[in-house]
Amino acid sequence: MKAQPSAATQKGEAPTRSHKTISLRTDFNERLRDEAHKQKTTASALIEKALAEMWGIQQ
């Protein structure tokens, strides 16, 4: 089944997110990156690198 666009947004428009949603996502990403930095494993290094690239942080 294909997801149908909601009536609130027109086709082609980007949905807006509430500040709380963005804040929760940012908090989660920060905790994930911090945990990856502390663990120092191959997987955690990849997580840290991916999040840094997503945020535009130079390493």
FIPATOR-592189 format. One record per residue: residue in three letters; x, y, z of N, C-alpha, C in turn; residue number from 1. Coordinates in nm, 3 decimals, decimal comma, padded with zeros to 5 digits, always signed. Example, Ala and Ser with C-alpha at 12.3 -4.5 7.8 and 13.67 -1.06 7.14 Angstrom:
r_npx_npy_npz_capx_capy_capz_cpx_cpy_cpz_k
ALA_+01,319_-00,569_+00,780_+01,230_-00,450_+00,780_+01,320_-00,330_+00,780_1
SER_+01,285_-00,225_+00,708_+01,367_-00,106_+00,714_+01,290_+00,003_+00,787_2
END
This chain:
r_npx_npy_npz_capx_capy_capz_cpx_cpy_cpz_k
MET_+00,083_-00,118_+00,000_+00,000_+00,000_+00,000_+00,087_+00,124_+00,000_1
LYS_+00,048_+00,217_-00,080_+00,121_+00,343_-00,088_+00,060_+00,444_+00,009_2
ALA_+00,145_+00,517_+00,077_+00,097_+00,621_+00,169_+00,036_+00,735_+00,089_3
GLN_-00,079_+00,778_+00,131_-00,147_+00,888_+00,064_-00,107_+01,020_+00,128_4
PRO_-00,088_+01,125_+00,048_-00,057_+01,256_+00,107_-00,175_+01,305_+00,188_5
SER_-00,146_+01,370_+00,299_-00,254_+01,421_+00,383_-00,323_+01,537_+00,313_6
ALA_-00,444_+01,563_+00,355_-00,521_+01,672_+00,297_-00,462_+01,807_+00,333_7
ALA_-00,385_+01,812_+00,443_-00,329_+01,939_+00,491_-00,216_+01,989_+00,402_8
THR_-00,144_+01,897_+00,338_-00,033_+01,940_+00,252_-00,066_+01,907_+00,107_9
GLN_-00,032_+01,996_+00,019_-00,053_+01,975_-00,123_+00,062_+01,892_-00,178_10
LYS_+00,038_+01,826_-00,288_+00,142_+01,745_-00,351_+00,260_+01,834_-00,387_11
GLY_+00,380_+01,791_-00,351_+00,500_+01,867_-00,381_+00,546_+01,957_-00,267_12
GLU_+00,459_+01,982_-00,170_+00,497_+02,064_-00,055_+00,566_+01,977_+00,049_13
ALA_+00,667_+02,031_+00,113_+00,734_+01,959_+00,221_+00,652_+01,975_+00,348_14
PRO_+00,630_+01,865_+00,420_+00,555_+01,877_+00,545_+00,636_+01,954_+00,649_15
THR_+00,568_+02,026_+00,734_+00,638_+02,101_+00,838_+00,641_+02,017_+00,964_16
ARG_+00,745_+02,034_+01,043_+00,757_+01,961_+01,169_+00,754_+02,059_+01,284_17
SER_+00,697_+02,014_+01,392_+00,691_+02,102_+01,509_+00,829_+02,113_+01,571_18
HIS_+00,851_+02,220_+01,645_+00,980_+02,242_+01,710_+01,011_+02,128_+01,807_19
LYS_+00,908_+02,074_+01,873_+00,930_+01,964_+01,968_+00,984_+01,841_+01,896_20
THR_+00,930_+01,809_+01,778_+00,978_+01,694_+01,702_+01,124_+01,712_+01,663_21
ILE_+01,159_+01,829_+01,615_+01,297_+01,858_+01,575_+01,389_+01,850_+01,696_22
SER_+01,345_+01,904_+01,808_+01,425_+01,903_+01,930_+01,448_+01,761_+01,980_23
LEU_+01,344_+01,677_+01,978_+01,359_+01,538_+02,023_+01,456_+01,462_+01,932_24
ARG_+01,445_+01,485_+01,801_+01,534_+01,418_+01,706_+01,678_+01,462_+01,728_25
THR_+01,700_+01,591_+01,749_+01,834_+01,643_+01,772_+01,892_+01,587_+01,901_26
ASP_+01,812_+01,582_+02,007_+01,858_+01,525_+02,134_+01,898_+01,380_+02,116_27
PHE_+01,817_+01,302_+02,043_+01,848_+01,162_+02,019_+01,978_+01,148_+01,942_28
ASN_+01,995_+01,227_+01,836_+02,117_+01,221_+01,756_+02,240_+01,259_+01,838_29
GLU_+02,226_+01,360_+01,925_+02,338_+01,400_+02,010_+02,376_+01,289_+02,106_30
ARG_+02,275_+01,224_+02,167_+02,304_+01,113_+02,259_+02,367_+00,996_+02,185_31
LEU_+02,316_+00,965_+02,066_+02,370_+00,856_+01,986_+02,515_+00,882_+01,949_32
ARG_+02,545_+01,005_+01,906_+02,681_+01,040_+01,867_+02,774_+01,037_+01,988_33
ASP_+02,728_+01,085_+02,102_+02,809_+01,085_+02,224_+02,839_+00,941_+02,268_34
GLU_+02,738_+00,854_+02,262_+02,757_+00,714_+02,298_+02,854_+00,647_+02,202_35
ALA_+02,841_+00,675_+02,074_+02,931_+00,617_+01,974_+03,075_+00,663_+01,999_36
HIS_+03,092_+00,788_+02,037_+03,226_+00,842_+02,064_+03,289_+00,773_+02,185_37
LYS_+03,209_+00,740_+02,285_+03,260_+00,676_+02,407_+03,293_+00,530_+02,385_38
GLN_+03,218_+00,460_+02,299_+03,238_+00,316_+02,281_+03,361_+00,282_+02,198_39
LYS_+03,394_+00,367_+02,102_+03,513_+00,348_+02,018_+03,517_+00,212_+01,947_40
THR_+03,404_+00,168_+01,892_+03,401_+00,046_+01,812_+03,387_+00,087_+01,665_41
THR_+03,401_-00,010_+01,576_+03,388_+00,020_+01,433_+03,249_+00,073_+01,402_42
ALA_+03,146_+00,006_+01,453_+03,009_+00,051_+01,428_+02,985_+00,189_+01,486_43
SER_+03,036_+00,213_+01,606_+03,014_+00,344_+01,667_+03,088_+00,453_+01,591_44
ALA_+03,203_+00,420_+01,535_+03,277_+00,518_+01,455_+03,198_+00,554_+01,329_45
LEU_+03,133_+00,455_+01,269_+03,051_+00,481_+01,150_+02,929_+00,566_+01,185_46
ILE_+02,868_+00,538_+01,300_+02,754_+00,619_+01,345_+02,797_+00,762_+01,368_47
GLU_+02,909_+00,779_+01,437_+02,959_+00,913_+01,466_+02,990_+00,989_+01,337_48
LYS_+03,052_+00,920_+01,240_+03,087_+00,984_+01,113_+02,961_+01,024_+01,036_49
ALA_+02,862_+00,934_+01,032_+02,739_+00,963_+00,958_+02,665_+01,082_+01,019_50
LEU_+02,656_+01,086_+01,151_+02,587_+01,199_+01,215_+02,664_+01,328_+01,196_51
ALA_+02,796_+01,322_+01,199_+02,877_+01,442_+01,178_+02,856_+01,495_+01,036_52
GLU_+02,851_+01,404_+00,938_+02,827_+01,446_+00,799_+02,688_+01,507_+00,784_53
MET_+02,590_+01,446_+00,851_+02,453_+01,496_+00,842_+02,443_+01,637_+00,900_54
TRP_+02,516_+01,663_+01,006_+02,513_+01,794_+01,072_+02,611_+01,892_+01,010_55
GLY_+02,702_+01,844_+00,924_+02,800_+01,933_+00,862_+02,915_+01,967_+00,956_56
ILE_+02,950_+01,875_+01,047_+03,059_+01,897_+01,143_+03,189_+01,845_+01,082_57
GLN_+03,292_+01,926_+01,085_+03,424_+01,882_+01,038_+03,489_+01,796_+01,146_58
GLN_+03,548_+01,684_+01,106_+03,615_+01,596_+01,203_+03,763_+01,600_+01,183_59
END
